[in-house]
Amino acid sequence: MPWRLVAGALAGALVLTGCTAGDDAVERGTEFNFVAPGGQTDITYEGEERQDLPEVAGEDLFDEGEQISSEDFHGKVLVINIWGQWCGPCRTEAPELQDVYEQKRDEGVQVLGVDVRDFDRSAPQDFKRNRGLTYPSIYDPPGRSLLGLTGYPRNVVPSTIIVDKEGRVAAVYLRDLLAEDILPVVDDLLQES
């Protein structure tokens, strides 16, 4: 294989995995551009490191034609969870997210699911009904609602993005979570002015 093809393939792989050159991968006041530092699965961003979340929007899982957007929850701490009913760890994680939602919604925390790779709408609907999940979810089999998340590994399911009240990404988790993982983060974000 000619060296130019190999170099082009490697460059493409770096773009797809979110790798960048240089020390300053985060710029203040810019839209979120995900970079996985050293393969970490828990990534937090402090104050000035945080970048604006691009809009995540799509059709409501239960109400066809009704749109849900991350912008609907501006001013709240937003926990966006990418899931699928076919995903084993999601079965454990979903009730934990419901617990966070029930404990913190009155304090200004919103959980928003993004259901991906479920091409039969009834399966994720049943998943949510059977587990008593009341937080909303975007129905997005191809994952189009996540395209604005530059560099984000959309193939990692489940994964969670926690957004501060100003609409900036405060944390990314590329693994399944328990309520005890999420609650301290949202409590800290609720305390921010």
GUBA-822097 format. One record per residue: residue in three letters; z, y, x of N, C-alpha, C, O in turn. Coordinates in steps of 0.02 Angstrom, whole numbers, padded with zeros to 5 digits, always signed. Example, Ala and Ser with C-alpha at 12.3 -4.5 7.8 and 13.67 -1.06 7.14 Angstrom:
% GUBA-822097
ALA+00390-00284+00660+00390-00225+00615+00390-00165+00660+00423-00166+00712SER+00354-00112+00642+00357-00053+00684+00394+00002+00645+00402+00057+00670
***
This chain:
% GUBA-822097
MET+00000-00059+00042+00000+00000+00000+00000+00062+00045+00041+00066+00090PRO-00044+00109+00034-00046+00169+00075+00020+00208+00072+00054+00208+00020TRP+00038+00241+00127+00102+00276+00132+00108+00332+00080+00163+00346+00058ARG+00052+00363+00060+00056+00416+00010+00078+00390-00058+00115+00423-00094LEU+00054+00330-00075+00075+00299-00139+00149+00282-00137+00184+00292-00186VAL+00173+00256-00081+00244+00239-00074+00286+00303-00078+00336+00304-00113ALA+00265+00355-00043+00302+00419-00044+00303+00448-00114+00354+00473-00136GLY+00247+00444-00150+00244+00469-00218+00289+00430-00264+00322+00458-00307ALA+00290+00364-00256+00333+00322-00298+00406+00337-00285+00446+00341-00332LEU+00425+00346-00222+00494+00363-00206+00514+00431-00234+00569+00439-00260ALA+00469+00479-00228+00484+00546-00256+00493+00542-00332+00538+00574-00359GLY+00451+00503-00364+00457+00494-00437+00523+00461-00455+00554+00480-00504ALA+00543+00411-00416+00607+00377-00428+00666+00425-00421+00713+00422-00460LEU+00663+00468-00370+00716+00517-00361+00720+00565-00421+00775+00581-00443VAL+00664+00586-00446+00664+00631-00504+00694+00595-00565+00734+00624-00601LEU+00674+00532-00575+00700+00494-00633+00774+00480-00628+00808+00478-00679THR+00800+00471-00568+00871+00455-00561+00914+00518-00555+00975+00513-00550GLY+00884+00576-00554+00922+00637-00552+00944+00657-00482+00983+00704-00475CYS+00920+00624-00431+00939+00641-00363+00905+00706-00342+00848+00718-00360THR+00941+00746-00305+00912+00808-00280+00931+00816-00207+00977+00784-00182ALA+00894+00858-00173+00911+00874-00104+00954+00936-00103+00950+00978-00148GLY+00995+00943-00052+01035+01003-00045+01106+00993-00070+01121+00944-00105ASP+01149+01040-00051+01220+01035-00068+01236+01064-00136+01285+01043-00167ASP+01197+01112-00160+01214+01148-00221+01173+01122-00279+01120+01151-00295ALA+01196+01069-00312+01158+01039-00367+01172+01074-00433+01136+01062-00481VAL+01222+01117-00435+01240+01150-00498+01236+01226-00487+01264+01252-00439GLU+01202+01260-00533+01198+01332-00530+01230+01360-00592+01220+01333-00647ARG+01267+01414-00586+01300+01444-00643+01249+01477-00689+01201+01507-00667GLY+01262+01469-00755+01221+01502-00804+01154+01468-00817+01111+01496-00850THR+01146+01408-00792+01084+01372-00802+01094+01316-00852+01151+01298-00869GLU+01039+01289-00876+01043+01234-00922+01060+01171-00883+01042+01163-00825PHE+01095+01126-00916+01122+01066-00884+01067+01025-00850+01016+01008-00880ASN+01079+01009-00787+01035+00967-00747+01079+00915-00715+01115+00929-00667PHE+01077+00854-00741+01122+00801-00719+01104+00777-00649+01046+00764-00633VAL+01156+00769-00608+01150+00740-00542+01208+00692-00535+01266+00712-00542ALA+01194+00628-00520+01247+00579-00511+01270+00581-00438+01237+00553-00395PRO+01327+00613-00425+01350+00617-00356+01377+00550-00331+01429+00527-00352GLY+01340+00520-00285+01362+00459-00254+01371+00400-00301+01411+00356-00288GLY+01335+00399-00356+01339+00343-00403+01402+00342-00445+01418+00290-00474GLN+01438+00398-00450+01499+00401-00490+01483+00389-00564+01429+00405-00588THR+01531+00361-00600+01523+00351-00672+01565+00400-00713+01554+00408-00773ASP+01613+00433-00681+01654+00484-00713+01643+00549-00675+01664+00555-00617ILE+01611+00597-00707+01594+00660-00673+01622+00717-00714+01608+00723-00773THR+01661+00760-00682+01689+00818-00717+01664+00882-00683+01649+00883-00624TYR+01660+00934-00723+01636+00998-00700+01689+01050-00718+01711+01054-00776GLU+01710+01088-00669+01760+01140-00681+01726+01207-00693+01673+01220-00665GLY+01757+01248-00734+01736+01317-00749+01666+01337-00729+01619+01326-00766GLU+01659+01367-00670+01595+01395-00648+01542+01342-00633+01483+01358-00629GLU+01563+01280-00624+01515+01226-00611+01478+01206-00674+01424+01176-00670ARG+01505+01222-00731+01477+01198-00794+01412+01232-00811+01402+01291-00799GLN+01367+01192-00840+01301+01216-00861+01295+01208-00936+01326+01165-00966ASP+01253+01250-00966+01242+01248-01038+01208+01183-01059+01161+01160-01027LEU+01234+01153-01112+01203+01094-01140+01140+01115-01177+01144+01158-01221PRO+01082+01085-01162+01023+01099-01203+01035+01069-01272+01074+01022-01279GLU+01002+01095-01322+01013+01069-01389+00998+00995-01393+00946+00971-01369VAL+01043+00959-01424+01034+00888-01440+01030+00885-01516+01080+00899-01550ALA+00972+00867-01543+00963+00870-01615+00918+00814-01639+00876+00789-01602GLY+00928+00795-01701+00887+00743-01731+00909+00729-01802+00952+00763-01830GLU+00878+00679-01831+00890+00662-01901+00957+00626-01909+00975+00583-01868ASP+00994+00643-01961+01057+00611-01977+01046+00536-01991+00998+00518-02026LEU+01089+00494-01965+01083+00422-01974+01082+00402-02048+01044+00357-02067PHE+01123+00434-02088+01129+00415-02158+01086+00456-02205+01066+00432-02258ASP+01071+00518-02187+01033+00563-02231+00964+00577-02201+00956+00625-02164GLU+00915+00535-02218+00848+00545-02193+00823+00615-02211+00832+00638-02267GLY+00793+00648-02163+00768+00715-02173+00819+00770-02158+00800+00828-02148GLU+00882+00753-02156+00935+00801-02139+00944+00803-02064+00951+00751-02032GLN+00942+00862-02034+00948+00870-01962+01020+00885-01942+01057+00920-01976ILE+01039+00857-01885+01103+00871-01853+01087+00898-01783+01041+00874-01750SER+01126+00948-01762+01115+00977-01696+01182+00990-01662+01232+01004-01694SER+01182+00984-01597+01241+01003-01558+01259+01076-01571+01318+01095-01567GLU+01209+01116-01587+01221+01187-01602+01263+01198-01665+01294+01250-01673ASP+01264+01148-01709+01304+01152-01770+01378+01155-01754+01418+01176-01796PHE+01398+01135-01694+01468+01129-01676+01488+01177-01621+01540+01167-01588HIS+01448+01230-01611+01465+01279-01559+01534+01309-01575+01549+01324-01632GLY+01574+01318-01524+01641+01343-01532+01693+01288-01537+01753+01301-01536LYS+01670+01226-01542+01715+01168-01542+01706+01130-01476+01655+01137-01442VAL+01755+01090-01459+01747+01042-01405+01706+00985-01435+01725+00956-01486LEU+01650+00969-01404+01603+00920-01431+01600+00858-01386+01589+00863-01326VAL+01611+00800-01417+01607+00736-01382+01544+00702-01407+01542+00677-01464ILE+01493+00699-01365+01429+00667-01384+01428+00597-01353+01435+00589-01293ASN+01421+00548-01397+01421+00478-01374+01353+00447-01389+01329+00447-01446ILE+01322+00419-01338+01258+00385-01345+01273+00311-01352+01305+00280-01310TRP+01250+00282-01408+01269+00214-01426+01212+00177-01460+01160+00206-01476GLY+01222+00113-01471+01177+00072-01511+01216+00014-01539+01262-00011-01506GLN+01200-00008-01599+01237-00064-01629+01227-00128-01590+01267-00174-01596TRP+01174-00133-01551+01158-00192-01511+01200-00195-01447+01198-00245-01411CYS+01237-00142-01432+01273-00133-01369+01344-00161-01375+01384-00136-01414GLY+01359-00214-01336+01426-00245-01338+01483-00196-01326+01529-00194-01366PRO+01482-00157-01271+01537-00111-01259+01544-00057-01314+01599-00031-01324CYS+01490-00042-01349+01494+00008-01403+01539-00017-01459+01569+00023-01495ARG+01542-00082-01468+01583-00112-01521+01657-00098-01509+01696-00088-01557THR+01677-00097-01446+01746-00081-01428+01757-00006-01428+01810+00018-01449GLU+01709+00031-01403+01716+00103-01394+01716+00142-01460+01752+00191-01467ALA+01676+00122-01508+01668+00160-01570+01734+00173-01607+01746+00230-01627PRO+01778+00124-01616+01842+00139-01648+01885+00187-01607+01925+00225-01635GLU+01877+00186-01542+01914+00232-01498+01891+00304-01510+01931+00350-01512LEU+01825+00313-01518+01798+00379-01533+01821+00402-01602+01836+00461-01612GLN+01824+00356-01650+01849+00373-01716+01921+00397-01712+01941+00444-01746ASP+01961+00364-01670+02030+00383-01660+02035+00454-01633+02076+00494-01657VAL+01994+00470-01583+01993+00537-01555+01974+00588-01610+02006+00640-01617TYR+01923+00571-01649+01900+00615-01702+01955+00628-01753+01967+00685-01773GLU+01989+00576-01775+02042+00583-01825+02101+00623-01798+02130+00663-01834GLN+02118+00612-01734+02175+00647-01705+02161+00721-01692+02206+00763-01697LYS+02098+00738-01675+02085+00804-01648+02037+00848-01689+02028+00906-01671ARG+02007+00823-01742+01958+00863-01779+01988+00927-01807+01955+00979-01808ASP+02051+00924-01830+02082+00984-01857+02100+01035-01804+02115+01093-01819GLU+02098+01014-01741+02113+01059-01685+02048+01088-01655+02052+01130-01610GLY+01990+01066-01680+01927+01094-01654+01887+01047-01610+01849+01069-01568VAL+01896+00981-01620+01857+00932-01582+01809+00897-01630+01829+00876-01684GLN+01746+00891-01610+01695+00856-01650+01666+00800-01609+01649+00809-01551VAL+01661+00741-01639+01626+00685-01608+01557+00681-01641+01551+00685-01702LEU+01506+00672-01600+01437+00665-01624+01405+00606-01589+01400+00606-01527GLY+01384+00557-01627+01349+00500-01599+01274+00512-01595+01246+00550-01634VAL+01242+00479-01548+01169+00477-01543+01151+00403-01539+01159+00371-01487ASP+01125+00376-01594+01107+00305-01598+01037+00296-01569+00989+00325-01594VAL+01032+00255-01517+00968+00244-01484+00949+00170-01486+00992+00126-01491ARG+00884+00158-01483+00854+00091-01478+00869+00045-01537+00865-00016-01531ASP+00887+00074-01594+00896+00036-01656+00837+00053-01702+00838+00105-01734PHE+00787+00010-01705+00727+00027-01742+00731+00007-01816+00685+00023-01854ASP+00784-00026-01836+00798-00040-01906+00860+00001-01925+00915-00016-01904ARG+00850+00053-01963+00903+00100-01979+00964+00067-02012+01020+00091-02004SER+00954+00013-02048+01009-00018-02085+01061-00049-02037+01120-00051-02053ALA+01040-00073-01979+01087-00104-01932+01140-00055-01906+01199-00071-01910PRO+01121+00005-01881+01174+00052-01860+01213+00080-01919+01272+00097-01911GLN+01182+00086-01977+01220+00108-02036+01275+00058-02052+01332+00077-02064ASP+01258-00007-02051+01307-00059-02064+01362-00058-02010+01421-00067-02024PHE+01341-00048-01948+01388-00044-01891+01441+00009-01905+01501-00003-01897LYS+01419+00068-01926+01466+00123-01940+01508+00109-02001+01569+00121-02000ARG+01478+00084-02054+01517+00068-02115+01570+00015-02101+01628+00023-02121ASN+01551-00039-02067+01596-00094-02053+01655-00074-02010+01708-00106-02013ARG+01648-00023-01970+01701-00001-01925+01736+00062-01951+01782+00087-01918GLY+01716+00086-02009+01748+00145-02038+01738+00208-01998+01782+00250-01994LEU+01679+00215-01967+01665+00273-01925+01640+00330-01968+01590+00324-02003THR+01675+00386-01966+01659+00442-02010+01628+00501-01974+01603+00548-02007TYR+01627+00501-01908+01595+00556-01872+01519+00547-01878+01495+00491-01884PRO+01481+00602-01877+01408+00598-01887+01372+00569-01827+01397+00571-01770SER+01314+00541-01840+01270+00516-01787+01198+00536-01800+01175+00537-01857ILE+01165+00552-01746+01093+00565-01747+01059+00496-01742+01078+00455-01700TYR+01009+00485-01784+00970+00423-01780+00908+00437-01738+00864+00475-01758ASP+00906+00407-01679+00854+00425-01631+00833+00364-01589+00848+00361-01530PRO+00798+00315-01620+00779+00255-01583+00745+00268-01516+00763+00235-01467PRO+00697+00315-01510+00665+00324-01445+00704+00370-01397+00683+00377-01339GLY+00758+00400-01419+00798+00443-01375+00768+00512-01363+00783+00544-01313ARG+00726+00535-01408+00693+00601-01399+00743+00659-01398+00731+00710-01366SER+00798+00652-01435+00847+00706-01438+00879+00720-01370+00910+00772-01360LEU+00873+00673-01324+00905+00679-01258+00857+00703-01204+00878+00711-01146LEU+00795+00716-01221+00745+00735-01171+00763+00799-01134+00743+00808-01076GLY+00798+00845-01167+00817+00907-01134+00871+00899-01081+00884+00945-01042LEU+00902+00841-01079+00955+00828-01029+00922+00807-00964+00918+00747-00948THR+00899+00854-00926+00862+00842-00865+00901+00798-00817+00958+00812-00800GLY+00869+00743-00796+00900+00699-00748+00950+00650-00777+00975+00606-00741TYR+00967+00657-00841+01019+00614-00870+00992+00543-00878+00936+00534-00902PRO+01031+00493-00858+01008+00423-00863+01013+00397-00935+01063+00366-00953ARG+00962+00410-00974+00964+00392-01045+00966+00317-01057+00976+00295-01114ASN+00955+00278-01006+00958+00205-01014+01030+00179-01009+01041+00119-01021VAL+01079+00221-00993+01148+00200-00988+01180+00208-01057+01192+00263-01081VAL+01194+00150-01088+01224+00149-01154+01282+00100-01152+01271+00042-01133PRO+01342+00120-01171+01360+00186-01196+01370+00235-01139+01383+00217-01082SER+01362+00298-01156+01381+00353-01111+01404+00410-01154+01387+00415-01213THR+01443+00455-01124+01475+00508-01162+01471+00573-01123+01482+00575-01063ILE+01456+00627-01159+01454+00695-01131+01506+00735-01169+01504+00737-01231ILE+01551+00768-01134+01600+00811-01167+01583+00884-01150+01574+00902-01092VAL+01578+00924-01203+01555+00993-01199+01612+01040-01217+01648+01027-01266ASP+01621+01093-01179+01674+01141-01194+01656+01186-01253+01600+01182-01279LYS+01702+01229-01272+01692+01272-01331+01636+01322-01322+01610+01349-01371GLU+01617+01334-01260+01562+01381-01246+01494+01346-01243+01443+01378-01229GLY+01494+01280-01256+01431+01243-01255+01409+01221-01187+01349+01208-01176ARG+01456+01216-01140+01440+01195-01072+01466+01124-01059+01519+01105-01084VAL+01430+01086-01020+01450+01017-01005+01510+01018-00959+01508+01045-00903ALA+01565+00987-00982+01627+00984-00944+01638+00916-00912+01672+00911-00861ALA+01609+00863-00942+01619+00796-00914+01563+00750-00938+01536+00758-00992VAL+01547+00701-00896+01499+00649-00913+01530+00582-00892+01557+00576-00838TYR+01525+00534-00937+01550+00467-00924+01494+00417-00935+01466+00413-00990LEU+01477+00380-00884+01423+00331-00887+01453+00261-00894+01434+00215-00858ARG+01498+00254-00941+01532+00191-00954+01565+00196-01023+01567+00250-01053ASP+01591+00140-01047+01628+00142-01110+01697+00171-01099+01726+00165-01044LEU+01724+00203-01151+01787+00240-01145+01837+00217-01198+01819+00188-01249LEU+01900+00231-01183+01953+00223-01231+01977+00292-01252+01963+00341-01217ALA+02012+00296-01307+02038+00361-01329+02081+00392-01274+02080+00453-01265GLU+02119+00351-01238+02162+00378-01186+02123+00409-01128+02151+00448-01090ASP+02059+00392-01120+02016+00424-01070+01994+00493-01094+01988+00539-01054ILE+01981+00499-01158+01951+00559-01187+02003+00612-01205+01992+00671-01193LEU+02060+00591-01232+02109+00638-01258+02134+00689-01207+02138+00748-01224PRO+02150+00670-01145+02173+00722-01097+02118+00773-01082+02133+00832-01072VAL+02056+00751-01081+02001+00797-01067+01993+00847-01124+01988+00907-01112VAL+01991+00822-01186+01982+00868-01242+02043+00913-01250+02036+00971-01269ASP+02103+00888-01236+02163+00930-01240+02159+00987-01190+02175+01044-01207ASP+02136+00973-01129+02128+01026-01079+02076+01077-01102+02086+01137-01095LEU+02021+01053-01130+01968+01099-01152+01991+01140-01212+01971+01198-01219LEU+02032+01112-01255+02058+01150-01312+02103+01208-01289+02107+01259-01322GLN+02136+01199-01232+02181+01251-01205+02143+01309-01173+02171+01363-01164GLU+02080+01298-01156+02041+01352-01124+02026+01406-01174+02014+01393-01233SER+02027+01468-01150+02014+01525-01195+01939+01537-01202+01919+01582-01239
***
